[in-house]
Amino acid sequence: MGSASSAISPTLRGAFRPFFLGAALLAVVALPLWAAVFSGANVPAPAGDALAWHRHEMIFGFAGAAVIGFMLTAIANWTGRKLLAGWSVAALAALWLAVRVAFLFGEPGMAMVAEGTLFLVVAGFAAREINASGNRNMPIALAVALVGAASVADLAVIARLIADNDTGWRAGLALIAVLMSLIGGRIIPAFTRNWLVKVGKAPPHPVMPTKPDLVIVAATALLLGLWAFGVAPPLLGWGLMALGAAHLWRLSRWQGWRTLADPLVAVLHLAYLWLPVALLLLGSGVIDPALPRSAGVHALGAGGAGLLILAVMSRASLGHTGRPLAAGPMLTAAYALVLVGAVVRVIAAAGYWAGIAPIHLSATLWAGGFALFLVLYWPILTRAHISDPAR
């Protein structure tokens, strides 16, 4: 599959490099394009159903790229095996890009085949590495495979190969939430504990997941799975709201208020806070169908997934290239832009700010945060590790 030798282009020395750049570039390009199309501007529009394009690209294109980049890089740490690099990474990144181009220009069928192949290959590689090392992270590989299945289902609807329904994109969003719950539940308390110890903060410190955490993750998968498949009795709504409260309790155990001096750690807690907010909004929408479901969807997508992806990409990129784990003013501003952009979008979706102005404002702020990420991280992600004498 390749190795991270000095003969390989720095941009291909780890999947996090091209996939994190791709995710950020898609955020900067696709969201303003959608806002322009939504407002009726005379711009080149995505072929076919523009709303379906927007949903798919944000869930499976943007978030999907971040998940792939993170997993294919983290798996080397999980298993102790070689980091995927070189032409293998280039081929996967090219396949991801081919999906974006095919879908944008009105070929959802071609995009379906290419994206299904991409997620299948990534999940298969991850499963092979995890199985060979006896690692415990097989559920994450399974989740990635299911994201690929949801993507294929969504594109099959868009290509009119199967009956029109929302199951594909809703399942994709639900799986992203499950990954947030699973991976966030590991890295947030761990990074928080490490920082508190480093700066000499007195115990108690956050602990790694316990049985209640596992129950909450399992309940997240179950209840959001029912939501994805359109099961909507009032009991599910109350269950989602109770789950939101459980995630708030879980987050409170991680002591995020003690990390405000370090934006690189504090932003992880702010991002995770969006998950219970989204669950409360989704649950309310199930109980009372008159309430707009879009508020919960955007709280989960633009808020939770968007901010957590930015937080993880910025931190992982620093760590994997040998740079200090510190957030300067520009990175902190990027976090703030994405956070405020998500807040504006949820307020508008909930019906408290009418008109096209909040849509444009939220898109500008949110995309602006990822534009700042690109300015800061393009040179980091396209250059060798800081310890490399050949850099």
C-alpha positions, 0 to 999 in steps of 0.5 A: 500500500505504500510507505511514508518514505522521503521519496514520497511527496509530502502531501501524500505522507498520510491520508490526513493531508489530502483529505483534510485539505479536500474537506476544507476546500469543499467547505469553502467552495460548496457552501457559498455556492449552495447559498447563492443557488438557494437565494436564486442568484444567477450562478452555475448551479449543480445539475439536478436537485440542488438541495440534494447535492448540498445535503450529500456533499456536506454529509458524505463529501465534507464530513466523509473526507474528514472521517477517511483522513482521520481513520486512515491516519489514526489506524497506524497508531491503533494497530502499530502497523505502517501508515498508509501513504504514497500512491495508495493515498493519491488514488483514494483522494483522486476517487473522492475528487472524482465523486465531487466532479461527477455529482456536480455535473449531473452524474449521480449514477457515476458518483454512486459507483465511485463513492461506494467503491471509495468507502468500501476500500477504506473500510476494508483496509481498516478492517484488515489492519484492525483484524491483523493487529487484534485491535478493538476498533472494528466498530469504527471500520463498520461505521465507515462501511455503513456510511458508504452504504448510506451514501450509495442509497442517497445517490441512488435516490438522486439518480432515481434508481430507487423510490424517493426517500430521506433514509440515505442522507439521514442515515449518513448524518446519524452515523456521523453523530455515532462517530462523534459520540464514539471517537469524541468520547475517547479523545476529548477526555484523554486530551483534556486530562493530558492538558490538565496534568501538563499545566498542573491542574489538581485532580480529579481529572476526566477518565476514559469511557466507562460502562455508562458511556458505552450505553450512551453510545449504543443508545445513540446508534439505536435511536438515531437509527430509528430516526433515520428510517423515519420511525417517528412515534412520540416515544422516539422523540422523548427518547431522543430528548432523554439521550440529549440529556445523557450526552450533556451529563457525559460532557459535564464529566469531561470538565471542559470549563477548566480548559478555557485557557487553551482553545485547542482543547476547549473547542472540542468541548464546544463542538461536542455540546452541539450533539445534545443540542441537536438531539433535543431539537430532533426529539422536539421535532418528532414529538411536534411535527409542526416544529422545523426538523431543519434546526436539529439537522443543522445543529448536528451537521453545521454545529457538531460535525462542522466544529468537531471536524475543524477541531480534530483536523487542526489538532491532528495536523499539528501533531502528525507533522511534529508541530507544537499543539497550540492554537494562535489567534487565526486558528481561534478565529476560525473556530469562532467563525464556524461556531457563530455560523452554525448558531446563525444557521440554527436560529434561522432554521428554527424560524427565529430569523426569517429571510435570506440574510441569515443563510448568506451570513451563516454560509460566509462565516462557516466557510470563512472559518475553513478558509482560515484553516486553509491559509494556516494549514496549506503549508503545514499539510503540503510540507514534510514533518518538521523533523525531516532533514529533507524538508 
